Every structure is written in C-alpha cells, then in structure tokens.
Amino acid sequence: MSWAGRRRATYLGSAALAFLIVIGVPFFLYVYDASTCFDGAQNGSELGVDCGGACDRLCKFQVSEPITRWSRAFEVTPNSYSAVAYVENPNPKAAVLEVAYAFRLFDEAGLLIAERRGTTPLLPNRVTPVFVSDINSGNRVPAQTFFELTGDFEWYRAEDVGANLVIADRVLSHPESAPRLDATLENMSPNEFKNIDIIAVIFGTDGNAVAASKTFIELLPQQTKEHLVFTWPRPLPKRIESCTAPADAVLLIDVSGSMNNDNDNPPQPLTDAKEAAAAFINRLNVEDRSGAVSFATDAAHISPLSIAHPATREAVLALSIQPEEESGATNIGAGIILADEELNSARHNPAARKVAVLLTDGQANEPEDPGGEIFALSAAALAKEHGVVFYTIGLGDETNETFLREIAGGEDRVFRAASSDDLDGIYLEISAAICERGAAVIEILPRTKDSFRIGGEVR
C-alpha cells in the first residue's frame, strides 16, 4: 500500500472509532438491559426472576434439594428431651442463610407430644446439625421424631470457609457415671467467627445416635482456640463402646515337633491352633494390622505386618511342621526377637498398640547358652521397652506357666489351654482384651452463618 493509501486508511479508522464512541456507546447503554437482581423482573443475564446469572441469589432449578439424613429425640432427664436432625446440603457452591424448621415428637399411639420451631442456615456441601433442647414430654415417651424444613428456600451462591473451623482433642470421660466430652475448636482462618453453635453427637456401635449436647461460642477470633465442654446428667448407654484405638498384632506360633504329638493326619494340636489363630485374625478391625511368626529350633517371618488380614490368615493356615523339627528344639526367644522387629518396623502404625500373642505347647530349650528361658526372657524384656504388650498361651501340661507369666508381665495376660479345644475361646478373650474401649463414634459439628461467603462477604 502506498503512503497516501495508508494515510486514508488511518483517517477512516479514526472516524469509525469516533462514531462508535459518540453514537455506539450511548446506544448500547440505552438498549442494554442490566441484571438488577432485586426489581422483580428477569433482565440482563438473570436465569430467572432476580436469580442466576450475575445475581448472588440462585434459581431453584440450579440447586439440589437438601436431604434430612435422620432425626432423633434423647431423654436428658425424666420428661425432658432434646432433639437433633442432620440436614445434608449436597450443593458445593450454594447455601441458605435462614430457613424455618419444625420438630414434632409423637408417642406410640401416634399422638403429638410436642412441637418445636426455629430457623437454621444450611451450610454448603456439608451436614448442618439442628438441635433443640428442653422439650417437655408431659409424662409421655416419644416413639417417633419428625423433622421438616417448613420455610421457603432462598439459595445463594456461596464459598465454604467452614473447613477453617477444626475440631481436635476429643476426650470422653466417665461415660458410665457423669459423662463429659472435652474438645478443642480452632479457628485456622484469617477471619473471626461469631455466634457459633457446636453440636456433639455420640453414636453407638449400631451406628445410631444415642446422645447429643450443644454449646455456644459468641466470638472466635482468627488464629485462636477455644476449649469445649459437653456434659450429660445421665450415664451413656453401654452400646456406645467399641475399639477406639487400632492394634498391630503379631502371632507367634509354635511349630516344633511336639505340635503333632496328638495326631499325625491332620497334625494335632497344630491344626486346631492354626484354625483358632485364623479366627483371631478374622476378628481384627480394618484399622488393625496383623502379622505372624513361626518358631521351632529357629524362627521365621511367615507374614509381615499389614492390613491384608486374609493374607496373614492364609499364611497361618499354611503352616506345617518340618521333618527335621520332629527331633528339634523350641526357640521362643528367636520368635520374640522377630515379633519385636516387626512391631517396630516401618510397617507398624504409629497410632496402634503393639501386641504379640505367643502360643507354645512346650518349654523354651534353645539356645543352650545362655539357656532357652533366659534367652526368651531377655528378648521379651527388650521388646517391652519398645512398647510391645505380650499375651501368652500355654497349651497342654508340658509348658512352664511361671515362665509364660513372666513373659506376659501380668496374670491377666497369661492363659492355659488344657487341650486345643480351648484355644478358640482363649483367642476370643485376647481379642477383647486388646480392644481399647470407648465411644464408637463422636461427631462435633460447628454451625454458623460465618462459615460461608456470599458475594465475597462472610455471612
């Protein structure tokens, strides 16, 4: 293009730009229908009347309805009840500032005992607990508890910041007399939270809620902690108890020649011993870990610590007595050393108890120097220093009960089986003993409008 042509193009472009500024912009502003979000009409980018698009308020077709997971009433004192409902909001980016609800308690005849109403927010993408207290039953017993969200929903686009409220250090004490639950609520965000309801719910071993309580914090500044206390005037039901701490358990099983003295085919008492040990493994929880060691003249790892309990069980059931062991010895100390190594290896769960369960039908007679029992007691003492707890089972009349009691370190951890028929019951007792009892499940849920943002603002 020539110089004159380029100049004409520049003039024309400048004229067009001026036209757009002078004529186009006013025309656009005249015809453009902006979203107002509050005028009772659908305009702009709104997807409905004053909802969707550029509005913070969402249209109902943009969200899923909340789900009431369960509701239940709990007797606190005679004729006085509290009630709890769990309402799940499945929407990750939507919240309700306030919605009306109603609890209704009915007796066995279906007659209304009491009704309580209130309002609650619905937190985004989580369960919102709803709690009411001091419900007078008038000498009647609630048989059914109904919960209903009764108000109109106004959904808002929301950002969840509730994850910054963290519950820690749950400790339930005296559940059988004067129950008390202590915990810590920590605000890990740069923002303060106000008017926080904190609801604690205790579940039984059947998964049903058995007790609930509530406390309140008016203000929790940023980066601070608050100690929480929940109490109940009555003992909690016994069915709340279950194993609360995992256990890492290594089975030590005698495969010396004497373990087939009762029968050759199948070898007894070895066969009964393997089946009882396998049943013990089956009773372990999914959080537990299992492993196994065999010992005769020497010892061997037959299954490393893992959560793969079926693999441990199959390794135990595959145990056999080697021909050379028919005239061999019993080296209990070597088995203890391997169990100690396994329970202190990288495979050990640091949060779990270290448990060794020793089964033998004879006496420790290997190595000759310094002596089988001395060697085993020395190995057990070192393992105990490493945190290992021993349970010992003496099978038959040839065992040294005093020696096994010293290995166990307590009368309640040494067992005598007159015959292999007793082994399953003994392993069952040990299963119960290694279980640290406590509440099956404790949930502590904070509820506050400050736990979500609407339009960039904490509500």
C-alpha positions in Angstrom: 0.0 0.0 0.0 1.2 3.5 -0.9 1.9 6.2 1.7 -1.3 8.0 0.6 -3.3 4.8 0.9 -2.1 4.2 4.4 -3.0 7.8 5.4 -6.5 7.4 4.0 -7.0 4.1 6.0 -5.8 5.8 9.2 -8.3 8.6 8.7 -11.2 6.2 8.0 -10.3 4.1 11.1 -10.2 7.1 13.3 -13.5 8.3 12.0 -15.1 4.8 12.7 -13.7 4.8 16.2 -15.1 8.2 16.9 -18.5 7.1 15.6 -18.6 4.1 17.9 -17.7 6.3 20.9 -20.1 9.1 20.2 -23.0 7.0 18.8 -22.4 3.3 19.7 -21.8 3.6 23.4 -24.9 5.7 24.2 -27.0 3.4 22.0 -25.6 0.3 23.9 -26.3 1.8 27.2 -29.8 2.7 26.0 -30.7 -0.8 24.8 -28.7 -2.9 27.3 -30.9 -4.5 30.0 -28.6 -5.0 33.0 -29.2 -7.5 35.8 -30.7 -5.8 38.8 -31.3 -8.9 41.0 -33.9 -7.1 43.0 -36.6 -5.5 40.8 -39.0 -8.4 40.5 -38.3 -8.9 36.8 -36.0 -11.1 34.7 -33.4 -9.0 32.9 -29.8 -9.0 31.9 -28.0 -12.3 32.4 -30.5 -13.5 35.0 -31.7 -17.1 34.5 -34.9 -16.4 36.3 -36.6 -13.5 38.1 -33.8 -11.9 40.2 -31.8 -15.1 40.3 -28.9 -16.8 38.5 -26.5 -15.1 36.1 -24.9 -12.1 37.7 -27.0 -12.4 40.9 -25.8 -13.9 44.1 -29.2 -15.5 44.6 -29.6 -18.8 42.7 -32.6 -20.1 40.9 -34.2 -23.2 42.4 -33.5 -25.2 39.2 -29.8 -24.6 39.8 -29.6 -26.4 43.1 -30.5 -29.8 44.6 -32.9 -30.1 47.5 -31.4 -30.7 51.0 -31.8 -34.1 52.5 -32.8 -34.9 56.1 -30.5 -37.8 57.0 -32.0 -38.6 60.3 -33.8 -37.0 63.3 -34.0 -38.4 66.9 -35.0 -37.4 70.4 -33.0 -38.2 73.5 -34.1 -38.2 77.1 -32.0 -35.9 79.2 -33.8 -36.1 82.5 -37.3 -37.5 83.3 -39.9 -35.9 80.9 -37.2 -33.6 79.4 -35.8 -34.3 75.9 -33.5 -32.8 73.3 -33.8 -33.5 69.6 -31.3 -33.5 66.8 -31.6 -33.6 63.0 -28.9 -33.9 60.4 -29.7 -32.0 57.2 -27.3 -32.5 54.3 -26.9 -29.8 51.6 -25.4 -31.6 48.6 -24.6 -28.3 46.8 -20.9 -27.4 46.9 -21.4 -23.8 45.9 -24.8 -22.9 47.4 -26.1 -22.0 50.9 -29.3 -20.9 52.6 -28.9 -18.0 55.1 -32.0 -19.0 57.1 -34.9 -21.4 56.7 -37.7 -22.3 59.1 -38.0 -25.9 60.5 -40.2 -27.9 62.8 -39.6 -30.8 65.2 -42.6 -32.9 66.1 -42.4 -35.7 68.7 -45.1 -38.4 68.7 -45.9 -41.2 71.2 -46.5 -44.9 70.3 -50.2 -44.1 69.6 -49.2 -41.5 67.0 -50.3 -38.6 69.2 -48.4 -35.4 69.1 -46.3 -34.8 72.3 -44.6 -31.6 71.5 -43.6 -29.3 68.6 -40.6 -27.0 68.4 -39.9 -24.5 65.7 -36.9 -22.4 64.7 -34.6 -21.4 61.9 -31.3 -22.6 60.7 -28.8 -21.8 57.9 -27.8 -24.6 55.5 -24.1 -24.8 55.1 -22.7 -25.5 51.6 -21.6 -29.1 50.8 -21.9 -30.4 54.3 -24.2 -31.6 57.0 -25.9 -28.9 59.1 -26.9 -30.2 62.6 -30.1 -28.8 64.1 -30.5 -29.1 67.8 -33.3 -28.2 70.2 -33.4 -28.8 74.0 -35.8 -28.7 77.0 -38.7 -30.4 75.3 -41.2 -31.3 77.9 -42.9 -34.7 77.2 -45.6 -34.4 79.8 -45.0 -37.9 81.2 -45.2 -39.5 77.7 -42.4 -41.2 75.9 -41.5 -40.1 72.3 -41.6 -43.0 69.9 -41.1 -41.1 66.7 -39.3 -37.8 65.9 -40.1 -36.0 62.7 -38.1 -33.1 61.3 -39.3 -30.8 58.5 -37.9 -27.7 56.7 -41.1 -25.6 56.6 -40.0 -22.3 55.1 -39.2 -21.1 51.6 -35.6 -21.6 50.5 -33.5 -18.7 49.2 -30.4 -20.2 47.8 -27.2 -18.0 47.4 -24.0 -18.6 45.6 -21.6 -19.3 48.4 -18.0 -20.1 49.1 -17.5 -22.6 52.0 -14.9 -21.4 54.6 -16.2 -23.7 57.3 -13.2 -26.0 56.9 -11.2 -23.4 58.8 -13.1 -24.4 61.9 -11.3 -27.5 63.1 -12.3 -29.8 66.0 -9.4 -31.6 67.8 -8.6 -33.5 71.0 -11.9 -35.3 71.6 -11.8 -36.9 75.1 -14.9 -38.7 76.5 -14.6 -39.3 80.3 -16.8 -41.2 82.8 -19.4 -42.4 80.3 -20.8 -44.8 82.9 -21.4 -42.2 85.6 -21.1 -38.5 84.8 -20.4 -38.3 81.0 -18.2 -35.4 79.9 -16.8 -34.7 76.5 -13.9 -32.3 76.1 -12.6 -31.0 72.8 -10.9 -28.0 71.1 -12.3 -25.8 68.4 -9.6 -24.0 66.5 -10.1 -21.1 64.0 -7.4 -21.5 61.4 -8.6 -18.7 59.2 -7.7 -15.0 59.0 -11.3 -14.2 59.8 -13.2 -14.2 63.0 -16.4 -16.3 63.5 -19.4 -15.2 65.5 -22.4 -16.9 67.1 -21.2 -20.5 66.7 -23.4 -23.4 67.7 -21.4 -26.5 68.3 -23.4 -29.8 68.5 -21.8 -33.0 69.8 -23.4 -36.3 68.9 -22.4 -39.7 70.2 -23.2 -42.8 68.1 -23.5 -46.4 69.3 -21.9 -49.5 67.8 -25.0 -50.0 65.7 -24.5 -46.6 64.0 -27.5 -44.9 65.7 -27.1 -41.7 67.7 -27.5 -42.3 71.4 -26.8 -38.8 72.9 -26.4 -35.2 71.9 -25.4 -31.9 73.5 -24.8 -28.4 72.5 -22.6 -25.4 73.4 -22.2 -21.9 72.1 -19.3 -19.5 71.4 -20.2 -15.9 70.8 -16.9 -14.9 69.2 -13.8 -16.9 68.0 -11.1 -14.5 66.7 -8.8 -15.5 63.9 -6.0 -18.0 64.7 -7.3 -18.8 68.2 -8.6 -21.9 70.0 -11.5 -22.5 72.4 -11.9 -25.3 74.9 -15.3 -27.0 74.5 -17.2 -29.0 77.2 -20.3 -31.1 76.7 -22.0 -32.9 79.7 -24.9 -35.2 80.2 -26.7 -35.7 83.6 -27.1 -39.5 83.0 -24.8 -42.4 82.1 -24.4 -43.1 78.4 -25.7 -46.4 77.0 -23.3 -49.3 77.2 -23.7 -49.9 73.5 -21.5 -46.9 72.7 -18.4 -48.8 73.4 -16.2 -50.2 70.7 -12.5 -50.4 69.9 -11.3 -46.8 69.5 -7.5 -47.4 69.1 -6.1 -49.8 66.5 -3.8 -52.7 67.3 -0.9 -54.1 65.4 -0.9 -57.8 66.4 1.8 -60.4 65.6 1.0 -64.0 66.3 3.9 -66.3 67.4 3.0 -69.9 66.7 5.0 -73.0 67.9 5.7 -75.4 65.0 8.1 -77.7 66.9 7.7 -81.5 66.6 5.5 -81.8 69.7 2.8 -79.8 67.9 1.7 -83.0 66.1 2.0 -85.4 69.1 -1.8 -85.8 69.4 -2.3 -86.8 65.8 -0.4 -87.1 62.6 -3.2 -86.6 60.0 -4.2 -83.9 60.4 -1.4 -82.9 62.7 -2.7 -82.1 66.1 -2.8 -79.9 68.1 -1.2 -77.8 65.3 -4.4 -77.9 63.1 -6.7 -76.6 65.9 -4.1 -74.0 66.8 -3.9 -72.7 63.3 -7.7 -72.5 63.0 -8.1 -70.7 66.3 -5.4 -68.2 65.3 -7.1 -67.7 61.9 -10.4 -66.9 63.7 -8.5 -64.4 65.9 -7.2 -62.7 62.7 -10.8 -62.6 61.3 -11.9 -60.7 64.4 -9.4 -57.8 63.9 -10.8 -54.5 62.7 -10.0 -52.9 59.4 -7.7 -50.4 61.1 -5.7 -53.1 62.8 -2.7 -54.8 61.3 -1.7 -58.4 61.5 1.5 -60.4 61.1 2.8 -63.8 62.0 6.0 -65.5 63.1 6.6 -69.3 63.5 9.3 -70.8 65.7 10.8 -74.2 66.4 14.6 -74.7 66.5 14.8 -71.3 64.9 12.2 -68.6 63.9 10.8 -67.3 60.7 8.6 -64.4 59.5 5.7 -66.0 57.7 3.6 -62.8 57.2 4.7 -59.2 57.6 2.5 -56.6 59.4 -0.2 -55.4 57.1 -3.9 -54.6 56.9 -4.3 -57.5 54.5 -5.7 -59.9 57.1 -6.7 -62.6 54.6 -3.0 -62.9 53.6 -2.0 -63.3 57.2 -4.7 -65.9 57.8 -3.7 -67.9 54.7 0.0 -67.8 55.8 -1.0 -69.2 59.3 -3.2 -71.9 57.9 -0.4 -73.0 55.5 2.0 -73.7 58.5 3.4 -77.2 58.8 6.0 -79.0 60.9 9.2 -79.7 59.0 10.6 -83.2 59.3 13.8 -82.1 60.9 11.8 -80.5 63.7 10.5 -83.8 64.9 13.6 -84.1 66.9 14.3 -80.3 67.1 14.1 -77.8 69.9 11.8 -74.8 70.9 13.4 -71.4 70.5 10.8 -69.0 71.9 13.4 -66.2 72.2 14.1 -66.2 68.5 10.3 -65.8 67.8 10.1 -62.9 70.2 13.0 -61.1 68.6 11.3 -61.3 65.1 8.0 -60.2 66.5 9.7 -57.2 68.2 11.5 -56.3 65.0 8.2 -56.4 63.0 6.3 -54.4 65.5 9.0 -51.7 65.4 9.5 -51.7 61.7 8.2 -49.1 59.1 5.1 -51.3 58.7 3.9 -50.5 62.2 1.1 -47.9 62.5 2.4 -45.3 65.0 -1.1 -44.8 66.3 -1.6 -48.5 67.1 -0.8 -50.7 70.1 2.0 -53.2 69.7 0.7 -56.7 70.6 2.4 -60.1 70.5 0.4 -63.3 71.1 2.6 -66.3 71.9 1.3 -69.9 71.7 3.5 -72.8 72.7 3.0 -76.4 73.9 6.5 -76.9 75.3 9.3 -75.3 77.1 12.0 -72.9 75.8 15.1 -75.1 75.4 17.0 -73.3 72.7 19.7 -71.9 72.6 21.6 -74.0 75.1 23.7 -71.0 76.1 22.6 -69.0 78.0 19.5 -71.3 78.1 16.2 -71.1 76.3 14.2 -69.4 79.0 16.9 -66.9 79.9 17.3 -66.0 76.3 13.5 -65.6 75.8 13.0 -63.5 78.9 15.8 -61.2 77.9 14.3 -60.8 74.4 10.8 -60.1 75.9 12.2 -57.5 78.3 13.8 -55.6 75.4 10.6 -55.9 73.4 8.6 -54.4 76.3 11.0 -51.5 76.4 10.0 -51.0 72.8 6.3 -50.9 73.8 5.3 -54.4 73.0 2.5 -56.0 75.1 2.6 -59.8 75.4 -0.2 -62.3 75.7 0.9 -65.9 76.2 -0.9 -69.2 75.8 0.4 -72.5 77.3 -1.1 -75.5 75.6 -1.1 -78.8 77.4 0.7 -80.0 80.5 4.3 -79.6 79.3 4.5 -75.7 79.5 6.2 -73.7 82.2 3.3 -71.4 83.4 5.6 -69.3 85.6 7.9 -68.6 82.6 4.9 -67.7 80.4 3.5 -65.4 83.1 6.8 -63.6 83.3 6.8 -63.2 79.5 3.3 -61.8 79.7 4.1 -59.5 82.6 0.7 -59.9 84.2 -1.8 -62.5 85.4 -4.5 -61.2 83.1 -2.3 -61.8 80.0 -1.3 -65.4 80.5 -3.7 -68.3 79.6 -3.6 -72.1 80.0 -5.3 -74.3 77.4 -5.8 -77.9 78.8 -6.4 -79.0 75.2 -6.6 -77.5 71.7 -10.4 -77.3 72.1 -9.9 -74.4 74.5 -7.8 -72.3 72.1 -10.6 -70.5 70.2 -12.2 -69.2 73.4 -8.8 -68.0 74.7 -8.1 -66.2 71.4 -11.5 -64.6 71.7 -10.6 -63.3 75.2 -7.4 -61.9 73.9 -9.3 -60.2 71.1 -11.5 -58.4 73.7 -8.5 -57.6 75.8 -6.5 -55.8 73.1 -9.5 -53.6 72.3 -9.3 -50.2 74.0 -12.9 -49.4 74.8 -14.5 -46.0 74.1 -17.3 -44.3 72.2 -17.9 -45.9 68.9 -18.2 -42.5 67.0 -18.1 -38.9 68.3 -19.1 -36.1 65.9 -18.7 -32.5 66.8 -20.2 -30.1 64.2 -19.9 -26.3 64.3 -22.8 -24.3 62.8 -22.6 -20.6 62.0 -23.6 -18.3 59.1 -20.0 -17.1 59.2 -18.8 -20.4 57.7 -19.7 -19.3 54.2 -19.2 -16.3 52.0 -21.8 -14.7 49.7 -20.6 -12.2 47.1 -17.2 -12.2 48.7 -18.5 -11.3 52.1 -18.5 -13.6 55.2 -22.1 -14.0 56.4 
